[in-house]
Amino acid sequence: MYYAIARNKVRVSMWFIFLAAVLVTGVPWLYENVFVHDDFDIGWSSMADFNSVVPDDIGTDEDSSLNLNFLNDGYVFSRFRIEDLEIKDAKVSADLITKGRILRDKQGWVIGFSGKLFSENATLNSKRIPPLRASFEIIGDELRIETLRLGRSYRLGGKIDLVEPFDVDLRLEIERADMRHISRTSKVKGRDTVFGIVSGSFNIKGALSGNIFSEGTIESRNGKISSVGYKLITLRLEGFGPIINIVDSNVSQDSGTLIMDGYVDLRNVAKGGLFDGVRIKSDLETIAWNGWDITKHGSDELSMQKDINEKMRVGFKTMTTDPVTTYEDREHPEEMSLEYKMGMENLKMKLRDNEEFFVIEHSVKF
């Protein structure tokens, strides 16, 4: 469970850096196709076919649509229905509502747009996400995000150039995010017993046509996941493009500390392999993270299990502190196990390092 704590903290930053990247990547295309065409008629209301204007590398459902209403004095109201929008391996659905006004100079020429953006019924891979609220301006070739909020705890601000090379300068702030809400979108077991508060900040700079550099920190104090509590978690991250490196980390508890390093590839965010490059370090040894379920029992015992397929599961059990007695006299020696499921029956084999035989367990579920 120590490892689940650290992984969940990284997951907070990764998801919202990914969200920010998706938003800023789509802005240049939207600006080019909607706001800068001279033949764009502002004297009518219509229902536009979203599938006819969306880029070819993004898949959409037939139910996606854009409703535009142009009112007096340059006011605009739109409702953008996204139904199963496929971006790489992620599928997004939402109602995006925009209210704003077309800005003109004294001669009547269009110079920009000022408005507010709201989301309703938003889901990512069929999982509900917090509502989005944003205030922004488009002046000349620059998008200025005054504030973009996701729920109550996440705020993005900054600016994005809408011409090549599409320079960005953004800041993402996480303020007292509730771990219980975050755990709903994670694979961490025991989410009903998760609590804690997360805060942090990230700077995102660079060019969309080149490399994006990101750096930031995450901190959480006095929280708990299942039966494991912690005093303080701190993570420092740096990234280029979709690769985010863990440059410093610390998880402190009354009984010890845990260190994590490696990298996260945001391109795997919807594939389930987001943390394949993460390594966990303890005082005992380095353990590669790649789909293992890691659980802490009591104060010293640590077990790791992984499903090979639907019928086979392997496991490893060890102690997280040095024994007082010699290796041969350990009360709980290191142990490896292999479990095979046969319908309602399970066959489990165990092998201990200080023994010259293995144990076979046979169990039947009623």
C-alpha positions as CSV (number, residue, x, y, z in Angstrom):
1,M,0.0,0.0,0.0
2,Y,3.0,2.3,0.4
3,Y,3.4,2.0,-3.4
4,A,-0.3,2.7,-4.0
5,I,0.1,6.0,-2.1
6,A,3.0,7.2,-4.1
7,R,1.5,6.1,-7.4
8,N,-1.8,7.9,-6.7
9,K,0.0,11.2,-5.9
10,V,1.7,11.0,-9.3
11,R,-1.6,10.2,-11.0
12,V,-3.0,13.5,-9.8
13,S,-0.5,15.6,-11.6
14,M,-0.4,13.4,-14.7
15,W,-4.1,13.5,-15.4
16,F,-4.3,17.2,-15.2
17,I,-1.2,18.0,-17.2
18,F,-2.7,15.7,-19.8
19,L,-6.0,17.6,-19.6
20,A,-4.1,20.9,-20.1
21,A,-2.2,19.5,-23.1
22,V,-5.4,18.3,-24.7
23,L,-7.0,21.8,-24.3
24,V,-4.2,23.9,-25.6
25,T,-3.6,21.5,-28.5
26,G,-7.1,22.0,-29.7
27,V,-7.2,25.8,-29.4
28,P,-5.1,26.6,-32.5
29,W,-7.3,24.4,-34.7
30,L,-10.5,25.9,-33.3
31,Y,-9.3,29.5,-33.8
32,E,-8.2,28.8,-37.3
33,N,-11.5,27.1,-38.4
34,V,-14.0,29.4,-36.6
35,F,-12.7,32.8,-35.6
36,V,-10.5,34.0,-38.4
37,H,-12.5,33.3,-41.6
38,D,-13.6,36.4,-43.4
39,D,-16.7,34.7,-44.8
40,F,-17.9,33.6,-41.3
41,D,-21.4,35.0,-41.2
42,I,-22.4,36.4,-37.8
43,G,-26.0,37.1,-38.7
44,W,-27.6,33.7,-38.3
45,S,-28.1,30.7,-36.0
46,S,-27.5,27.2,-37.2
47,M,-26.6,23.6,-36.3
48,A,-23.2,22.6,-37.7
49,D,-22.1,19.1,-38.5
50,F,-19.1,18.5,-36.2
51,N,-17.9,15.5,-38.2
52,S,-17.4,17.7,-41.3
53,V,-14.9,20.0,-39.7
54,V,-13.0,17.9,-37.1
55,P,-9.5,16.8,-38.1
56,D,-9.1,13.4,-39.7
57,D,-7.0,12.0,-36.8
58,I,-9.7,12.5,-34.3
59,G,-12.7,10.2,-34.3
60,T,-16.2,11.3,-33.4
61,D,-19.6,9.9,-33.0
62,E,-22.5,10.9,-35.3
63,D,-24.3,12.5,-32.3
64,S,-21.6,15.2,-31.9
65,S,-22.8,18.6,-33.0
66,L,-22.2,22.4,-32.7
67,N,-25.0,24.8,-32.1
68,L,-24.1,28.5,-32.7
69,N,-26.4,31.5,-31.9
70,F,-25.3,35.0,-32.9
71,L,-27.2,37.7,-31.1
72,N,-27.3,41.5,-31.2
73,D,-24.3,43.6,-30.4
74,G,-21.9,40.8,-31.2
75,Y,-22.9,38.4,-28.4
76,V,-22.5,34.7,-29.1
77,F,-24.0,31.6,-27.5
78,S,-22.9,28.1,-28.4
79,R,-23.5,24.6,-27.3
80,F,-20.9,22.1,-28.4
81,R,-22.1,18.5,-27.9
82,I,-19.1,16.0,-27.9
83,E,-20.2,12.4,-28.0
84,D,-17.4,9.8,-27.7
85,L,-14.7,11.9,-29.2
86,E,-11.6,9.6,-29.6
87,I,-8.3,11.2,-28.9
88,K,-5.6,8.5,-29.2
89,D,-6.8,5.9,-26.7
90,A,-9.1,8.2,-24.7
91,K,-12.8,8.7,-25.3
92,V,-14.4,12.0,-24.2
93,S,-18.0,13.1,-24.0
94,A,-19.3,16.4,-22.8
95,D,-21.6,19.4,-23.4
96,L,-19.5,22.6,-23.8
97,I,-21.3,25.8,-23.4
98,T,-19.7,29.1,-24.5
99,K,-21.1,32.6,-23.8
100,G,-19.2,35.7,-25.0
101,R,-18.9,38.7,-27.3
102,I,-17.0,39.4,-30.4
103,L,-14.6,42.3,-29.9
104,R,-14.3,45.1,-32.4
105,D,-12.1,48.2,-32.8
106,K,-13.4,51.8,-33.3
107,Q,-13.6,51.1,-37.1
108,G,-15.8,48.0,-36.6
109,W,-13.1,45.5,-37.4
110,V,-13.1,42.2,-35.4
111,I,-10.1,42.1,-33.1
112,G,-10.9,39.2,-30.8
113,F,-13.4,37.4,-28.6
114,S,-14.1,37.5,-24.9
115,G,-16.1,34.8,-23.2
116,K,-16.8,32.1,-20.7
117,L,-16.8,28.3,-21.1
118,F,-18.8,25.8,-19.1
119,S,-19.0,22.0,-19.3
120,E,-21.8,19.7,-18.4
121,N,-22.1,15.9,-18.2
122,A,-18.3,15.5,-18.9
123,T,-16.9,11.9,-19.0
124,L,-13.4,10.5,-19.8
125,N,-13.6,6.8,-20.8
126,S,-17.1,6.7,-19.4
127,K,-16.0,8.0,-16.0
128,R,-17.5,11.3,-14.8
129,I,-15.0,14.1,-14.4
130,P,-15.6,17.5,-12.5
131,P,-17.2,20.4,-14.3
132,L,-15.0,22.8,-16.2
133,R,-15.4,26.6,-15.9
134,A,-13.2,29.1,-17.8
135,S,-12.9,32.8,-18.6
136,F,-10.8,33.7,-21.6
137,E,-10.0,36.2,-24.3
138,I,-8.7,35.9,-27.8
139,I,-6.9,39.1,-28.8
140,G,-5.0,39.1,-32.1
141,D,-3.0,35.9,-32.3
142,E,-3.0,35.1,-28.6
143,L,-5.4,33.2,-26.3
144,R,-5.4,34.5,-22.7
145,I,-6.8,32.2,-20.1
146,E,-7.8,34.3,-17.2
147,T,-8.8,31.2,-15.2
148,L,-9.8,27.7,-16.1
149,R,-11.2,25.6,-13.2
150,L,-11.9,21.9,-13.1
151,G,-14.0,21.4,-10.0
152,R,-13.0,23.4,-7.0
153,S,-9.4,22.3,-6.6
154,Y,-7.8,22.7,-10.0
155,R,-7.0,26.0,-11.8
156,L,-5.2,26.7,-15.0
157,G,-4.1,30.2,-16.2
158,G,-1.7,31.7,-18.8
159,K,-1.5,32.3,-22.5
160,I,-1.2,30.4,-25.8
161,D,0.0,31.8,-29.1
162,L,-2.4,30.9,-31.9
163,V,0.2,31.0,-34.7
164,E,3.3,28.9,-35.3
165,P,5.2,27.8,-33.3
166,F,2.2,28.0,-30.8
167,D,4.2,29.1,-27.7
168,V,2.5,28.3,-24.4
169,D,3.1,29.7,-20.9
170,L,0.7,28.1,-18.4
171,R,0.5,27.5,-14.7
172,L,-1.6,24.7,-13.2
173,E,-2.4,24.9,-9.5
174,I,-3.9,22.1,-7.3
175,E,-5.4,23.5,-4.1
176,R,-6.6,21.1,-1.4
177,A,-7.9,18.3,-3.7
178,D,-9.7,15.6,-1.9
179,M,-8.1,12.1,-2.2
180,R,-11.5,10.5,-2.0
181,H,-12.5,12.1,-5.3
182,I,-9.2,11.3,-7.0
183,S,-9.5,7.6,-6.0
184,R,-12.7,7.2,-8.0
185,T,-10.8,7.4,-11.2
186,S,-7.9,5.2,-10.0
187,K,-7.3,1.5,-9.7
188,V,-6.2,1.7,-6.1
189,K,-7.9,-0.9,-3.9
190,G,-9.7,0.1,-0.8
191,R,-10.9,3.5,-2.2
192,D,-13.7,3.6,0.3
193,T,-11.1,4.1,3.0
194,V,-9.0,6.7,1.2
195,F,-8.7,10.2,2.6
196,G,-6.2,13.1,2.5
197,I,-5.6,16.5,1.0
198,V,-3.4,17.1,-2.0
199,S,-1.9,20.5,-3.1
200,G,0.7,21.4,-5.8
201,S,1.6,23.6,-8.8
202,F,3.0,23.1,-12.3
203,N,4.5,25.4,-14.9
204,I,4.0,24.4,-18.5
205,K,6.1,26.2,-21.1
206,G,7.4,25.8,-24.7
207,A,6.1,25.4,-28.2
208,L,3.4,23.0,-29.3
209,S,5.2,22.6,-32.6
210,G,8.4,21.7,-30.7
211,N,8.9,20.6,-27.1
212,I,6.8,21.4,-24.1
213,F,8.7,21.6,-20.8
214,S,6.8,21.1,-17.5
215,E,7.9,21.2,-13.9
216,G,6.1,21.1,-10.6
217,T,5.6,19.7,-7.1
218,I,2.9,17.8,-5.3
219,E,2.5,17.6,-1.5
220,S,0.0,15.8,0.8
221,R,0.0,15.6,4.6
222,N,-1.6,13.3,7.2
223,G,-3.5,11.1,4.9
224,K,-4.4,7.4,4.6
225,I,-5.0,4.7,2.0
226,S,-6.8,1.6,3.3
227,S,-4.8,0.6,6.5
228,V,-1.7,2.6,5.6
229,G,-1.3,6.2,6.9
230,Y,1.4,8.7,6.0
231,K,2.7,11.9,7.5
232,L,4.0,13.6,4.4
233,I,4.3,12.9,0.6
234,T,6.3,15.2,-1.6
235,L,7.0,14.7,-5.4
236,R,9.0,16.9,-7.8
237,L,8.5,16.3,-11.5
238,E,10.1,17.5,-14.7
239,G,9.1,16.7,-18.2
240,F,9.7,17.2,-21.9
241,G,6.7,16.6,-24.2
242,P,4.7,13.6,-23.0
243,I,7.6,12.1,-20.9
244,I,7.4,13.2,-17.2
245,N,10.4,12.4,-15.1
246,I,10.2,11.9,-11.3
247,V,13.3,13.8,-10.2
248,D,12.7,13.7,-6.4
249,S,10.2,12.0,-4.1
250,N,9.7,11.1,-0.5
251,V,7.0,9.3,1.4
252,S,7.4,9.6,5.2
253,Q,5.7,7.5,7.9
254,D,6.4,7.0,11.5
255,S,8.1,3.7,10.6
256,G,10.2,4.8,7.7
257,T,10.4,6.3,4.2
258,L,10.0,5.3,0.6
259,I,11.6,6.7,-2.6
260,M,10.2,6.6,-6.1
261,D,12.0,7.4,-9.4
262,G,11.6,6.7,-13.1
263,Y,9.3,8.3,-15.7
264,V,5.6,8.5,-16.8
265,D,4.6,8.5,-20.5
266,L,1.4,10.5,-21.0
267,R,0.8,8.8,-24.3
268,N,-0.1,5.7,-22.3
269,V,-2.6,7.6,-20.1
270,A,-5.7,5.7,-21.5
271,K,-3.9,2.3,-22.0
272,G,-3.5,1.3,-18.4
273,G,0.3,1.3,-18.7
274,L,1.0,4.8,-17.6
275,F,3.3,3.8,-14.7
276,D,5.3,1.1,-16.5
277,G,8.5,3.2,-16.2
278,V,8.1,3.9,-12.5
279,R,10.5,2.2,-10.0
280,I,10.0,1.9,-6.3
281,K,13.0,2.0,-3.9
282,S,13.0,1.0,-0.3
283,D,15.7,0.3,2.2
284,L,15.5,-3.4,1.1
285,E,15.7,-3.3,-2.7
286,T,14.5,-1.8,-5.9
287,I,11.2,-3.2,-7.2
288,A,10.0,-2.6,-10.8
289,W,6.5,-1.3,-11.1
290,N,4.6,-3.1,-13.9
291,G,1.1,-4.1,-12.8
292,W,2.0,-5.5,-9.3
293,D,-0.5,-5.3,-6.4
294,I,1.7,-4.3,-3.4
295,T,0.3,-4.6,0.1
296,K,1.7,-3.9,3.5
297,H,0.7,-6.2,6.3
298,G,1.3,-5.0,9.9
299,S,4.4,-2.9,10.3
300,D,7.1,-5.0,8.6
301,E,5.6,-7.5,6.1
302,L,5.3,-6.6,2.4
303,S,3.6,-8.8,-0.2
304,M,3.5,-8.4,-4.0
305,Q,1.1,-10.1,-6.4
306,K,0.5,-10.0,-10.1
307,D,-2.0,-11.7,-12.4
308,I,-0.2,-13.5,-15.3
309,N,-3.6,-14.3,-16.9
310,E,-7.1,-15.1,-15.8
311,K,-6.1,-18.4,-14.2
312,M,-2.6,-17.8,-12.9
313,R,-1.2,-15.5,-10.3
314,V,2.3,-15.1,-8.9
315,G,3.3,-13.7,-5.5
316,F,6.3,-12.6,-3.4
317,K,6.5,-11.9,0.3
318,T,9.3,-10.3,2.2
319,M,10.1,-8.1,5.3
320,T,10.7,-4.4,5.0
321,T,13.0,-4.2,8.0
322,D,16.2,-6.0,8.8
323,P,15.7,-9.0,11.1
324,V,17.1,-9.2,14.6
325,T,18.0,-12.9,14.2
326,T,20.0,-14.5,11.5
327,Y,18.6,-15.1,8.1
328,E,18.0,-18.8,8.8
329,D,16.2,-18.1,12.1
330,R,13.7,-15.7,10.6
331,E,10.2,-16.2,11.9
332,H,8.8,-15.0,8.6
333,P,11.3,-15.9,5.8
334,E,10.9,-14.6,2.2
335,E,8.4,-16.6,0.2
336,M,7.4,-17.0,-3.4
337,S,4.0,-18.4,-4.5
338,L,2.2,-19.5,-7.6
339,E,-1.6,-19.8,-7.7
340,Y,-3.6,-21.5,-10.4
341,K,-7.4,-21.2,-10.6
342,M,-9.5,-24.1,-11.8
343,G,-13.1,-23.1,-11.7
344,M,-14.2,-23.1,-8.0
345,E,-10.9,-24.7,-6.9
346,N,-7.5,-23.1,-6.4
347,L,-4.1,-24.8,-6.3
348,K,-1.4,-22.8,-4.7
349,M,2.3,-23.6,-4.4
350,K,4.7,-21.9,-1.9
351,L,8.5,-21.9,-1.8
352,R,10.5,-20.4,1.1
353,D,14.1,-19.4,0.9
354,N,15.2,-21.1,4.1
355,E,13.5,-24.5,3.4
356,E,14.3,-27.3,1.0
357,F,10.7,-28.2,0.1
358,F,7.6,-26.4,-1.2
359,V,4.1,-26.4,0.2
360,I,1.0,-27.2,-1.9
361,E,-2.4,-25.7,-0.8
362,H,-5.7,-26.9,-2.3
363,S,-8.8,-24.9,-1.6
364,V,-12.5,-25.1,-2.8
365,K,-14.9,-22.2,-2.8
366,F,-18.5,-22.8,-1.7
